[in-house]
Amino acid sequence: MVGNTYPYKLKDWKDDIVLAHASGIDGFALNMGRDEWQPSRVADAYEAALQSGLDFKLFLSLDMASFPSATPNDAQTIRQITLSFASHQNQLKINDRAFVSTFAGESSTFGQGSVINGWKNQFAGHPDLEGKIHFVPSFFIDPATFGGFKGVMDGDFNWNSGWPIHVTTDYVQRLLSGVDIFSSRVQNTLGQLIGNTDSDVEHRKNLGALTSGTKPTYMAAVSPWFFTHYGVDTYNKNFVFLSDQHLYAKRWESLVATRDDVDIVQVLTWNDYGESHYIGPIKGAQPNSEAWVDGMEHTGWLELTRYYATAFKTGHYPDIEADKIVMWSKPHPSQARAPDPIGQPTNFELFDDKIWAVVLTTAPSTVVLSTSPTVSQTFEVPAGLTKLDIPITAGGKMRGTISRGGQVVVNLDAPEFTFTANPDSYNFNAFVASASAE
């Protein structure tokens, strides 16, 4: 999110690129909007990628929820931005064309009378860009209408595929009529809905209507979380998507299993703090999200990113060379009541009161997850990756160990985390901790 990099210097970009590359990430999609300072930050990103000496690619994701798009002049603005980076050494290219994406744009006409004509005449098919870009937007439209965008879209970015967005509280109540929404039966059902690939299948099927000699590109999404908590006086966004039940691991596993049908995976996101799905460090600027972001580190998810990204790219899950634990939890019960004028987020009932854990072990091991000196669960796990969880109650902490041969080989202790019964405000963000063998 370039909009969150206002205070960035070149070194900040370099640090992010080095960390991302070490975590199995091949590049950044640079979501940029209309702020006049953003092109300078994008230029720094490209320069940092070049100076890094790494095979790290970048591409523009034009945020059409920010850029105006009602006139030909609006289109000229984004064409000029696109062209200014299209030939850069670190620009991602497909078939020798600069890869370009969007967030939204399904209402953009650029003064041409229709969305299709707007994008065709003023962007993808405009003489400035024709034959120079590979355009894979995220238009929030019915995939059955993709065929109308032939000559515009070279593929599709399915942004919503990162979460099972159709799973809402109302959906579950209809599915399991008469069952207490907070019951274990509901949570068991939710666990079975995570990782579903129906959305991917629908989008890929309809991409066939774009075929004109070149295979359309399908870019899928994967995300670890989603919570946003803005009141009506700001962005008026206060909701969650189902993110429990080991979403990040299960979605990645679905993508690895269908990798022959997925061209690119975009992780949502590196630094979108306002929607709580960042996996990078908390730095730069925030869009007034400090109340639910500060102190809620997520970089532990980079351990899982490296493992799964390697499997997606190679077709084989990598050997585990060091024992690791990754654990995460929201900081208060779903049913907690807080003196928060914004109120509970829509669909809050979907979240369970658990610590979620993933352990990666080099050999069969004993794993102990605990929330206090007297509350723990012991698991015997095989070599490989294992998904675990443990209920958590008020006052609970976050701790996990991996032992083998009577010796503790990994000890995760997160004293800065406490599960509180009476929060001052609602926070359904996740605190993520990780630890590895020495």
C-alpha positions in Angstrom: 0.0 0.0 0.0 2.0 3.0 -1.3 -0.5 5.2 0.6 1.0 4.0 3.8 4.6 4.8 2.8 4.5 8.6 3.1 7.6 8.8 5.4 9.5 6.1 3.6 13.1 6.7 2.5 15.0 4.6 0.0 16.4 2.4 2.9 12.9 1.6 4.1 12.1 0.2 0.6 15.4 -1.7 0.6 14.7 -3.2 4.0 11.2 -4.3 3.0 12.5 -5.9 -0.3 15.3 -7.8 1.4 12.9 -9.1 4.1 10.2 -10.0 1.5 12.6 -11.8 -0.7 14.0 -13.8 2.2 10.4 -14.8 3.0 9.8 -16.4 -0.4 8.1 -13.3 -2.0 9.2 -12.5 -5.6 7.9 -9.0 -5.8 5.5 -6.2 -4.7 2.3 -5.2 -6.2 2.4 -1.4 -5.6 -1.1 -0.2 -4.8 -1.0 3.5 -5.6 -3.6 6.2 -5.6 -4.1 9.8 -6.5 -1.8 11.6 -3.9 0.7 13.7 -5.7 3.6 12.3 -3.6 2.9 8.7 -4.4 4.8 8.5 -7.7 7.9 9.5 -5.9 7.6 6.7 -3.5 6.9 4.3 -6.3 10.1 5.5 -8.0 12.0 4.9 -4.8 10.6 1.3 -4.7 11.9 0.6 -8.2 15.3 2.1 -7.4 15.5 0.1 -4.2 14.7 -3.1 -6.1 17.4 -2.3 -8.6 20.0 -1.5 -5.9 19.2 -4.6 -4.0 20.7 -6.8 -6.7 17.9 -9.3 -6.1 15.6 -10.8 -8.7 12.7 -8.8 -7.2 9.9 -7.6 -9.5 7.4 -4.8 -9.1 4.2 -3.8 -10.8 1.6 -1.1 -10.5 -1.8 -1.9 -9.0 -3.8 1.3 -9.8 -6.2 2.0 -7.0 -9.3 3.0 -8.9 -11.1 3.6 -5.7 -8.7 6.6 -5.4 -7.9 7.8 -8.9 -10.6 9.8 -10.6 -11.8 8.1 -13.8 -14.5 10.1 -15.4 -12.6 12.0 -18.1 -10.0 11.3 -20.8 -7.6 13.5 -18.8 -8.0 11.1 -15.9 -7.0 8.2 -18.2 -4.0 10.2 -19.4 -2.8 10.5 -15.8 -2.7 6.8 -15.2 -1.2 6.1 -18.7 1.7 8.4 -18.0 2.3 6.8 -14.6 2.2 3.4 -16.2 4.6 4.3 -19.0 7.1 5.9 -16.5 7.9 2.5 -15.0 7.1 0.1 -17.8 10.6 -0.3 -19.1 12.4 -0.5 -15.7 14.7 -3.5 -15.2 12.7 -4.6 -12.2 9.3 -4.3 -13.8 7.4 -7.6 -13.9 6.7 -8.5 -17.5 4.6 -11.1 -19.2 5.3 -11.8 -22.9 7.7 -8.8 -22.9 4.8 -6.5 -21.8 4.7 -4.6 -18.5 2.3 -6.3 -16.0 -0.3 -3.8 -14.7 -3.2 -4.5 -12.3 -5.9 -2.5 -10.5 -8.0 -2.5 -7.4 -11.5 -1.9 -8.7 -12.2 0.1 -11.9 -15.4 -1.5 -12.8 -17.1 1.9 -12.8 -14.4 3.8 -14.7 -15.6 5.2 -18.0 -12.9 7.9 -18.8 -15.7 9.8 -20.6 -16.3 7.0 -23.1 -19.9 6.2 -22.3 -19.2 2.7 -21.0 -16.7 1.0 -18.7 -15.6 -1.4 -21.5 -15.0 1.4 -24.0 -13.3 3.5 -21.4 -10.7 1.0 -20.5 -10.3 -0.1 -24.2 -10.1 3.3 -25.8 -8.3 5.2 -23.1 -6.1 2.7 -21.5 -5.3 -0.9 -22.7 -6.0 -0.1 -26.4 -4.8 3.5 -26.4 -1.9 4.1 -28.8 0.3 5.1 -25.8 -0.1 1.6 -24.2 -1.3 -0.7 -26.9 1.0 -3.7 -27.2 3.1 -2.5 -24.2 1.1 -3.8 -21.2 -0.3 -7.0 -19.9 -3.4 -5.9 -18.1 -4.7 -8.0 -15.2 -7.2 -5.9 -13.3 -9.3 -6.7 -10.2 -12.7 -5.6 -11.5 -15.5 -6.5 -9.1 -17.9 -7.8 -11.7 -19.7 -11.0 -12.4 -17.1 -13.3 -14.0 -19.8 -14.3 -16.5 -19.3 -10.8 -18.1 -15.5 -11.2 -18.7 -16.1 -11.9 -22.4 -17.2 -8.3 -22.9 -13.7 -7.2 -21.8 -11.9 -9.0 -24.7 -9.3 -6.6 -25.9 -9.1 -5.0 -22.5 -8.3 -7.7 -19.9 -5.3 -10.0 -20.4 -6.4 -11.8 -17.2 -8.1 -11.4 -13.9 -7.0 -10.7 -10.3 -9.5 -12.3 -8.0 -9.0 -10.1 -5.0 -11.9 -11.5 -3.0 -10.6 -15.1 -3.3 -8.3 -14.5 -0.2 -11.2 -15.0 2.2 -14.5 -17.0 2.1 -16.3 -13.7 1.9 -19.7 -15.4 1.3 -19.5 -16.9 4.8 -21.3 -14.3 7.0 -23.2 -14.6 10.2 -26.4 -14.7 8.3 -25.1 -17.4 5.9 -24.1 -19.6 8.8 -27.5 -19.1 10.6 -29.3 -20.1 7.4 -27.0 -23.1 6.9 -27.4 -24.3 10.5 -30.9 -23.2 11.4 -31.6 -23.1 15.1 -28.0 -23.7 16.2 -26.3 -21.3 18.6 -23.9 -19.2 16.5 -21.2 -19.6 19.2 -21.5 -23.4 19.4 -18.7 -25.9 18.6 -20.9 -27.2 15.7 -20.7 -23.9 14.0 -17.0 -23.7 14.4 -16.6 -27.2 13.0 -18.6 -26.2 10.0 -16.6 -23.0 9.5 -13.4 -25.1 9.5 -14.7 -27.1 6.6 -15.5 -23.9 4.6 -12.0 -22.5 4.8 -9.9 -23.2 1.7 -12.8 -23.7 -0.7 -11.7 -23.0 -4.3 -15.1 -22.5 -5.9 -14.4 -18.8 -6.5 -11.1 -19.6 -8.3 -12.9 -22.2 -10.5 -15.6 -19.7 -11.5 -13.1 -17.0 -12.4 -10.8 -19.3 -14.4 -13.7 -20.9 -16.3 -14.9 -17.5 -17.5 -11.5 -16.3 -18.4 -11.8 -18.6 -21.4 -14.0 -15.9 -23.0 -10.9 -13.6 -23.2 -8.9 -16.1 -25.2 -7.4 -14.6 -28.4 -4.3 -16.7 -28.9 -2.6 -16.0 -25.5 -3.6 -17.8 -22.3 -5.2 -15.3 -19.9 -3.4 -14.8 -16.6 -5.2 -15.8 -13.4 -3.9 -14.1 -10.3 -5.4 -15.6 -7.0 -5.2 -14.0 -3.6 -4.2 -15.4 -0.2 -4.6 -13.6 3.1 -4.0 -14.3 6.7 -6.7 -12.0 8.3 -9.3 -9.3 7.8 -10.6 -6.8 10.4 -11.4 -3.1 10.0 -12.9 -0.8 12.5 -13.6 2.7 11.2 -16.6 4.7 12.4 -19.1 6.6 10.4 -17.1 9.8 10.9 -14.2 8.3 9.0 -14.2 5.5 6.5 -17.4 3.8 7.8 -15.9 0.3 7.6 -16.5 -2.0 10.6 -16.5 -5.7 9.7 -14.5 -8.9 9.6 -14.1 -11.6 7.0 -13.8 -15.2 8.4 -10.1 -15.5 9.2 -10.0 -18.2 11.9 -9.6 -21.9 11.4 -6.0 -21.6 10.1 -7.1 -19.5 7.1 -3.6 -18.7 5.9 -2.4 -22.2 5.9 -5.5 -23.8 4.4 -5.8 -21.2 1.6 -2.1 -21.7 0.7 -2.6 -25.4 0.7 -5.5 -25.1 -1.7 -3.4 -22.9 -4.0 -0.5 -25.4 -3.9 -2.9 -28.2 -4.8 -4.2 -26.3 -7.8 -1.0 -24.6 -8.8 -1.2 -25.7 -12.4 -4.3 -23.5 -12.8 -2.9 -20.5 -11.0 -0.4 -18.2 -12.6 0.4 -15.7 -9.8 -0.5 -15.6 -6.1 -0.8 -12.2 -4.5 -0.5 -12.0 -0.7 -2.9 -9.5 0.7 -1.1 -7.7 2.1 2.4 -6.5 3.1 1.3 -3.3 4.9 -2.5 -2.7 4.8 -2.8 -1.9 8.5 -6.3 -0.6 8.2 -7.7 -4.0 7.3 -5.4 -6.0 9.6 -4.0 -8.3 6.8 -0.4 -7.0 6.8 2.4 -9.6 7.1 5.3 -7.1 7.1 6.5 -5.0 9.9 4.5 -2.1 11.3 6.2 1.0 9.9 5.6 4.0 7.7 2.3 5.6 8.1 -1.1 4.3 9.2 -4.6 5.3 7.9 -5.8 6.1 11.5 -5.7 2.4 12.5 -3.3 2.7 15.4 -6.0 1.6 17.9 -6.2 -1.9 16.5 -2.7 -2.2 14.9 -0.1 -0.9 17.3 1.5 -3.8 19.3 -0.2 -6.4 17.1 2.8 -7.8 15.2 2.3 -10.1 12.2 5.8 -10.8 10.9 5.5 -14.3 12.4 3.4 -15.1 9.4 6.4 -14.6 7.1 7.6 -18.0 8.4 4.5 -19.7 6.8 4.8 -17.5 3.7 8.3 -18.8 2.9 7.2 -22.4 3.4 4.1 -22.2 1.3 5.4 -19.9 -1.4 8.2 -22.3 -2.0 5.8 -25.2 -2.3 3.6 -23.2 -4.8 6.6 -22.3 -6.9 8.3 -25.7 -7.0 5.4 -28.1 -6.7 7.0 -29.7 -3.6 6.7 -28.8 0.0 10.3 -28.0 1.2 12.2 -30.0 3.7 12.0 -28.4 7.2 15.5 -27.5 8.2 14.7 -26.0 11.6 11.8 -26.5 14.1 9.5 -23.6 14.3 6.2 -22.5 16.0 3.9 -19.7 14.8 1.0 -18.8 17.1 -1.7 -16.1 16.9 -4.9 -14.9 18.5 -7.2 -11.9 18.8 -6.9 -10.2 22.2 -10.4 -10.6 23.7 -13.4 -12.9 23.5 -15.8 -12.6 20.5 -18.7 -12.0 22.9 -16.9 -9.3 25.0 -18.7 -6.0 25.5 -16.7 -2.8 25.3 -17.6 0.9 25.8 -16.8 1.4 22.1 -19.0 3.9 20.2 -18.1 2.2 16.9 -19.7 -1.1 18.0 -18.8 -4.7 17.3 -17.8 -5.4 13.8 -20.2 -7.1 11.4 -19.8 -10.9 11.4 -17.8 -10.8 14.7 -19.7 -14.0 15.7 -17.6 -16.0 13.2 -14.4 -15.7 15.3 -13.6 -18.4 17.9 -11.9 -17.9 21.2 -8.7 -19.8 20.4 -5.0 -19.5 19.9 -4.2 -20.9 16.5 -0.8 -22.5 16.0 1.3 -24.0 13.2 4.3 -26.1 14.0 7.0 -27.1 11.6 9.1 -30.0 12.9 12.1 -31.7 11.6 11.2 -35.1 13.2 8.4 -36.5 15.4 8.0 -34.2 18.4 6.0 -33.3 21.5 4.3 -30.0 21.3 2.8 -28.2 24.3 0.5 -25.2 23.9 -0.3 -23.4 27.1 -2.3 -20.3 28.2 -1.2 -20.3 31.8 1.0 -22.3 34.2 -2.0 -24.6 34.8 -3.7 -24.7 31.4 -2.1 -26.6 28.6 -2.6 -29.2 25.9 0.0 -31.7 24.7 0.2 -33.0 21.1 2.3 -35.7 19.6 3.1 -34.5 16.0 4.9 -36.1 13.1 7.7 -34.5 11.1 6.3 -31.8 8.9 3.7 -29.1 9.3 0.9 -29.5 11.8 -2.0 -27.2 12.5 -3.1 -27.0 16.2 -5.2 -24.8 18.4 -6.1 -24.4 22.1 -9.0 -22.5 23.7 -8.2 -19.3 25.5 -9.9 -17.6 28.4 -9.6 -14.2 30.1 -6.1 -13.6 31.5 -4.6 -16.2 29.2 -1.2 -15.9 27.7 0.5 -17.4 24.6 3.2 -20.1 25.0 4.3 -23.1 23.0 7.2 -25.5 23.1 8.6 -28.3 20.8 10.4 -31.1 22.6 12.2 -34.1 21.4 14.1 -36.7 23.3 13.1 -35.0 26.6 14.8 -31.8 25.5 12.9 -28.5 24.6 14.2 -27.5 21.1 11.8 -24.5 20.6 10.3 -22.2 23.3 7.9 -19.5 22.3 6.9 -17.2 25.1 5.0 -13.9 24.3 4.6 -12.1 27.7 3.4 -8.9 25.8 0.2 -10.7 24.9 -2.8 -11.1 27.3 -6.3 -12.2 26.4 -8.5 -9.8 28.3 -12.2 -10.2 29.2 -13.0 -6.5 29.3 -11.5 -4.5 26.5 -11.8 -0.8 26.2 -12.5 -1.1 22.5 -13.2 -3.9 20.0 -10.1 -5.4 18.4 -10.4 -8.4 16.2 -6.9 -8.0 14.9 -4.4 -10.8 15.5 -1.3 -10.8 17.6 1.2 -13.2 16.0 4.3 -14.7 17.6 6.9 -17.1 16.3 10.0 -18.9 17.5 12.6 -21.1 15.9 15.2 -23.6 17.1 18.6 -22.0 17.8 
